[in-house]
Amino acid sequence: MHYHFFSLINPFRIVSLVFLLTALITGVHGSTAETNTDYFLRGDFIHKNNIKTVLFNQKGFDLSDPLMRLNSGDRLILRFDDLDADYKNYYYTIIHCNADWEPSELRQHEYIEGFYEDQIRDYRRSVNTRVPYTHYYLEFPGPNLRPSKSGNYILKVYLDGDPANIVFTRRFSVFEQRVTIDGSVTQANLVRYRDRKQQVAFNINTGSYSISNPFRDLSVVIRQNGRWDNAITGLDPRTILGNVLVYDYEDKTLFEGGNEFRHLDLRSLRYLSGDIADIRSSRRFWDVYLLPDKLRTYDRYYSEEDLNGRFQILTQDARNAMTESDYAWVHFHLPMDTPLAEGHIYVMGALTDWHFSDDNRMNYNYGENAYELSLLLKQGYYNYLYAYMPEDTRQADVPFIEGSHSYTENDYTIYVYHRRPGDLYDRLIGISHLNPTVPR
């Protein structure tokens, strides 16, 4: 095994300007041809068609975001399947990023302890599946490579020790809990938004931690349900009361409440669950046909347990979910009298990496008067929504199909970044999770 100590020092290159962020990352310096928003939206991307079901989470918590505390015993678990079903030499490295997910100015030796790259050595072949695959596994950080600074990171996986031959990328964050964050989620105070939007209010208590100029030195990010596409950024404290920074805006921290996620139960391919119309098998594939979904734009709100857009690999047909779960073509069906002339509909959720691309864009079937899409999914339990994307915009409109309610249960995460005067990077000094149910 050869370690390429200088493989990431060349400048950044961007090789796709439309749907692919394929230039993650041959360097830690320089600029990118895409905007900050582009990078913000595309940090998690699969670049090879043979790669499926990339999972990256805290060890022991399958539905968690990939977060770890600096200089702790925290571990992240990376899993993915290679549908070529052979063995390949997969390598990985990490890239330190600022709060806006652009590469920081740190050099590799300033944020990596150990080697600058390492190999993914653990793998297993699938067992008794119609779609064969090789399942790869990595526990991070390992003995050869670990982050030494807090902040945002991109984990980049590539082939044969060649950083330009990118397979996929995944975001993760390393934090120091230097400040205390207390928050709440309520119905919007503004009357015109009260029925459909949720308002996030919070305080940051800096305690003995020194922040010379919060307006200049702090960056705050709020995420909903693990999404980056609708994250709120660019917030300044509205008021400062001693060591407490108050963020209680009426209009700047509003999220669409949305609706409870639709669910898809693929844990068994031997019987029909409540949302499946038919399961058909061939020598090579399974085909799963979902019952027709319906528009929920004007429906009343009904509370229902969900995973807030995530999915979990599970099977009732075998013992080992990771290596004995099969893949199936899942066929989504959304009836609509006529196609939308000025936009597209996408299947949205962690099952599509929260992206809006050709891979998860639905096509209109005039014979069926419905939008349709087929996705190859591994057995498990999935959440999803339908999102409408008007042309000439990058902002998805989820309420257009799903409706929006201020009572919907959602997960919120607040990130607080600090750049001290003279520093070359944003350290992540606090994280807080909010998961309230807004009272009716």
N, C-alpha and C positions, 0 to 999 in steps of 0.2 A: 504494500500500500504506500502510495506517494502522497505527501502532504504539500499542497501548493500554497506556501506562505504568502505569496504576493498575488494570488489569483483574484483578489477583490479590490485591488488598488486602482485598476484602470477606470476611466470615467464611465458614468452611466450611459447606457444606450437604450434607445426606445426603438423597437422594431415593429411595433404595431400602434397605429394611432386610432383605431376604431374600437374593436371589442377586446383586444388582447393587451394586457400589460406584460409583454413578453420580455421586457428588459429589466426585470428585477434581477439580477443586479450584478453587474460586473464591476461596480465600484462604489465607494462610499463618498465620493466627492463629485462635483459637477452638477449640472442641471438636467432636468428632464423635459422632453418636448410636450408632455402632457401637463395639464393644469393640476393644481393641488387637489381639486375635486376629483379628477380622474384617478389619481393615485389613491385618494381616500376611499373610493368606491371599489378599487380593483386589487387590493392587497392580497385577497384570497382568490387564487385562480389556478385552475388545472390546465396545463399546456399540452398534455398528451392524451389522445383519445382512449388509450388503453388503461388509464388510471381512473378508478372509481372509488367512491365511499371513503373519502379522506376524513378521518376523525382526529381532532386535536383538542384535548381537554385535560383538566387536572386529574391526576392519578386517583382513582377511587370514586370520581364524580363524573359519570358519563355525559351528563347534560350541562356541564359547567363550561364557562369560557376559559380559554387558555391564559390563566393568570398565575403568577408565582411571586412569592415574596423574596426580595433580595437577601442573599446569604442565609437562606433557610434550608430546611430539608424538603421543601416543596418540589414535586416532580410533575412533569407534563407527559402525557402519553400520546404518541402519534401512531396512527394506524392507517393503512391504505391497501387497496387491492390492485393488482396488475392483471388485467384480463388476457394478456398474452400467455399467462400461465407458465412462464419460464422463470429463470433466475437472472437478475440484472445487478450490476454494481451501482447501487444508489448511494450517493454522497449527500451531505447537507452542510450548510453553514448558516450563520445568523448575521443580520444586518441591523445596526442600530438606527432608529428613526426618531425624528422630532415628533411633537404632539400632532402635527398635521400629516404624519406618515411619509414625509419626505426624508431621504437619508440625512442623518446628522453629519456634522463635520468631524466627528471622532474617527480616528484611525483604528484599524482592527485591534491592535495591541492595547488600545485604551478601553475597549469594552469586552474583549474576549480573554478568558484565562485558558491557557492550553493551546492546542492546535487550532488553526483557522478553519479546518474542515474535518469531518469524520465520516465514517461509513456506517450505513444501516445494515447491520449484520443478521438480525433476527427475522426469519421468515418461515412460513408454513404453507404447504400446498393445500388447496381445497379438497374436501373429502365428499364423494358421492353427490356432486352437484352437476347439473346439466350444463351450466356455464362454468367452465374451469377457471381458476384464478390462483395467483400466488398472493398470500396475505403477508404484508410487512409490518414490523412492529419496532418502535423506538421509544425508550424511556429517556427523557431529557430533563435536566442536563446529565450528561454522562461523565465518566472520568477524564475524557480527553478534551472536552469543550464545554465551557459554561460562561454565562454572561457575568460581567463584573460591575455593570452600571444598571441603575434603574431606568425605566422608560419604555418606549415602544420598540418592538423588534419585528423583523420579517424572518421567518425560517424558510430557507430556500433549499429545495431538493433537486438534485441534478444527476446526470448520468456519467459514469466512467470518469469521475474526477474532473469533468469539464464544466466549469461554472456557466458557460454560455449555453449548454444543452439543458435548459431548465425543464423540469418535469412538473412541479407545482410549487406554489408559495402559500404560506399561512402566517397570519398575524399572531403575535402573542405579546403580553406585557409583563414587565417585571416592576414591582412597586416597593416603595418604602412607606410605611404608614407613619408619616411625620405629623400629619394634621388629622383632626377629627371632623367628620362630615355628618351632619344631621339633616334629614330632609323629610318631605312629605309629598304625597300626590293627592290632589283633590280635583273636583270638577273645576273647569275654568271659571274664574271670577267674572269675566266679561260675559254679559248676558247673551250676546249673539253666538258665543261658542259653548255655552254651558252644557248643552245636551250632547255634544259630540267630541269635545276636546278635554284633555287632562292637563293640569298645570303642575309643574314640578317646582317646588320651592325648597331652598336648602341654605344652611349656614356652614361656613368653614371656620373652625376654631383652630387658630395657628398655635395656641399655647406658647411654649418657649421657643418654637421654631421661628427663625428670623426671616421675614420677607420685607425687603426694603421698600418696594413699590408694587403693590398687588396689581395695579392697573397695567403696569408694563411687564412685570415678571411672571404673572400667572396665566395659564391657559386652562380653561375648563371645558370638558366635553360631557354631554349627556347622551346616552344611548338607550334605545327602547328595544327590548327583546333580542339583544345581540346584533342588531342591525347597525350598519354604518351609513347606509344610503340616506337616512333621515336624521342622522345625528345633529345635535345642536352644538355649535361652537361659537367662539368669539364673545363670550360673556364677561363683562366686568362686574365687580360687586356694586350693588345699588347703594349700599350703606356700609360703613365701617364703624363698629362699636367696640372700641378697644382692640382685643385680639380676635374678634369675631367679624368675619366678612359675610354680609347678608346678601343673598340672591333671591329676592322675592318679587320678581317681575310679574306683571299681569299678562304681558303679551310676548315676551321673548323666550319663554320656556314652556310653550304650549306644544303638545303632541296630539295628533288625532288619536282618539281612544281606540278606533278600529273595532274589530269584532273578534269573538273567540275563533281560534283557528279551526279549519276543517281538519278531519283526521282520516288517516288511511292505515288500516291494520293489515300488514303483510306477514304477520308472524307465522301463518300457516298457508301453504299452497294446496292443502288437502280438503279444505272446506271454505265456504263463503262466509266472510264476516259481514257485519251489517252494512258496510259501504261498498261492497263488491257485488256486481251483477253476475259475473261469470269468470271462471278460470279455465283456460285451455292449455293443453300441453302438446309439445311436439318432441322430436328426438333431441332438439338443440335448445329449445327455449320454452319458457312459460309465458303465457299472455294473460294479464289480469285486466278485466274490463270493469271500470268503476260505474256505479249508478250515476245517472245524470245529476250534476250539481245544479243549483238554482241561484239566481240573483238574490242577494240579501240586502239590497240598497235601502229599501224602506221597511224591512221587517223589524218587528219589535226585538229588543235585546233579550237573549236567554243565556243565563250563566251556564258554563260547561267547563269541566276540567280539560285542560290542554297542556301542551309542552311549550307554549309560546313560540311556535315556529320551528322548534328543534325536531330531531329524530333520534331514535335509539335502535341499534341493530339487535334484534331478538328473533328467536325461532322457537316454535313449538314442535317442529318436525325432526329435530336432532338435538344433540347435547351441547356442542360448541358453536355458539352463534357466530363467532368471527370466521371460522373456517368451514362450517357445514351449512351455513345459510346460503340459499341459492339466489340467483338473480332472475328477475322477471321484467318483461316489458309491461309497464303500467299505462293504461290508456285513459286519459282524462277527457271528460265530455261536459261542455258547458253550453246548453241550449241558448240560442239568441236568434230572434226573428230575422234580423239582418246584420251583416257585418258592419263594424265601425269604420267609417270612412277616413277618419283623421287620427288613427292611432292603432296600437296593438295591445293584445292581452297576453299576460305572462303568468305562468305558474311560479309562485314566489314562496320562499322559505329557505331554511338551512339545506334542504334537499337540492336546491339549485344555487347554493352559496350566496343567496340573496342577490344574485345577478339578474340582469335583464339583457339577454343575448339571444342569438338565433337558436341556441340549444333549448331554451325554455319558452320560446315564443309560440303561441298557439296559432294554428291555421284554421281558417273558416271553411267548413264543409257545407257547400250549398245544398247537397242532397239531404243532409241531416239537419240543416238549419242550426248549426252548432259550431262552436270553437272546439278544436281537438288538439291533443298533444300526447305523444308517447315518450315516456322516460324509462330508462333501464335502471331499476332500483334493486338493492339488496333487501332481503327479508328483514322486516322490522316494523316499528310503529312510527308513522310520520305525521307531521303537521304541515299544512300548506294553506295559502290564500291565492286568490286571483287578483292581479294588479293590472290596471289600465295605464298605458304609457302613451300620452298624446305625442304626435310627431313633433319634431323640432324642440323637444324638451328632454331633460334627464330626470325629471321628477315624477315618480310613479304615483298614481292616484288609486289608492286601495279602496277608499269609501265608495268610489264609483260603482263597484260591484259588490263589495262586502258590507257597505254601510259603516257608520262610525257612532260609537256610544261612549259617553263619559264614564259608564259603569264597568267597562271591560277591564278584566284583570290583566295587567302587563308587568313585565320586569323592566326596571330601570337601573342603569349603572352610571354613577358620576365619577369621572376621572379628573384629578387635579394635577397639573404639571407645573413645574417651577424651573425657570432659567435664571440662575443668579448672575449678577453682573460679571462679565468676563468669562462665563462658561460657554462651551461650544455645543451644549446639548440640553434638552428638556428632561429633567428627572421627574419621575412619577411619584409624587409625595403623598398621595392619598386616593383611596377607592372606597366607594360606598354603594351598597345594593339596596334598592327600594322595591318592595313587592307588596304594595297594599291593594286591597280591594276597595275601590271608592264606594262609600256607603250610599245606598239608594234612599 
